[in-house]
Amino acid sequence: MKKKFFNAKIYRNDAATEMIVENGKIVQIGKNLPKCEEEIDLGGKLVMPPYVDPHLHLDYVYTLSELGQEGAGSGTLFEAIELWPKFKETLTVESVKKLAIKGIHDEVSQGVQHIRTHIDVTDPNFTALKAMLEMKQDLKDIVDIQIVAFPQQGMYTYKGGRELVEEALKMGADVVGGIPHYEPAREFGEQSIHDIVKLGLKYDKLIDVHCDETDDPNSRFVELLNALVLMEDYGTRTTASHTCSFGSADNSYAYRMMDLFKKSKMNFISLPTENAYLQGRQDTYPKRRGLTRVKEFMENGINVSFGQDSINDPWYPMGNGNMMNILDNGIHLAQTMSAPEIEKVFDLITYNGARCLNLQETYGLEVGKAANFIVLNESTVYEAIRKRVDVLASVRNGEFLFRRQEMKYDIPLKL
């Protein structure tokens, strides 16, 4: 049965107000399209491809509250990593599922349909990985989940960590992860980068590295990662997450690297809320923002996106899966709110994230692609961002995942 969604403001397509969907795919986009058996009025609201969260730790969500433990008192990344093994001891496949489903609900109920999750595999039992592999399959009709084999305690800091990452890839993880700045010395961080790229090539996997999540401008593992994937022509399949130190680097170095990033076409993910909270802890004033060079990446055509990172875990006590909140914080921190910038910043939580996940061939509001989209409670990009509006509906394969009414008042404000 064909259905028509009409009276819409379609993101990136000013010439269209209607979409016809058949068998879960978009078959027509335009104006004054033929009548269909079912017609759905979208009330003049802004229609966008679904939000993408390209960086989330679903095995960590709600561990802070649910397990009744305290996070890092210092608020630093490294203390939280040291605390994590105590949390990990208590996890079971079922407990991971129980908490992860809460995090997934948080995100999907607010318009996310694609999640890349970093799952800690420095665990010989692979407890969290087994749970997530099951959830990926069970929830595929609701949300796409990409799994990163992530060595939270390091490939070398944790004995046998590299071998555990490789085994996780054999078990079905989609992406090779790493954390070079946590290795015990620069030499081992560099070795882990070599290992990550070799594993990606060996198993034909995507790459996503927690890279230089520190204020230290001498942490430059992103340089080595970029060089290796540039030489292997693997940049479009590679992502550097965080790269906080790149925001502390001097301009001479940074602009040399910008040129190399453009050549490799490597992707970047910035985590605005979490890194604003974690970084700059050793600074007095001026205090660094903890953000990579988002504005400069955008100006240079380097793909960068925003992610949630954590929801109520030892690293970050807040978080609720609301990508509009992430976008709002990110564009403030990155100072990207000029009129031309506002017109394209929604890409930071939609199309750019899809590119990080290598979904660009299937993602987006185009004829022939899956009818996956969200409806925002405004009619223009500017007003939607300014008001940080809610998602009124999420549609997947042409069917509503949810639909809610606009807010109504029992007693309206009178001025």
Protein Blocks (a to p, Z undefined) as FASTA:
>chain_A
ZZddehiacehiakbcbdcdeehiafbgcehiacdfbdcdehhpacddddddfbdcfklg
oklmmnopacdfklpaklmmmmmmmmmmmpcfklmmmmmmmmmmmmmmnopabdcddddf
bbfklmmmmmmmmmmmmmmmmoccddddddfkojklpghklmmmmmmmmnopabdcddfk
lpmbfklmmmmmmmmmmmmmmnopacdddehiafblklckkmmmmmmmmmnopmmmpcce
hjlmmmmpcfklmmmmmmmmmmnopacdddfklmmmmgoklpcbdcdehiacfklmmmno
pacdddekiacifklmghjhiaklmmmmmmmmnopabfklmmmmmmmmmmmmmmmnopmm
mgccdehiacddddddbfbfklmmmnopacfbdceehiafbdcdddddfbdcdZZ
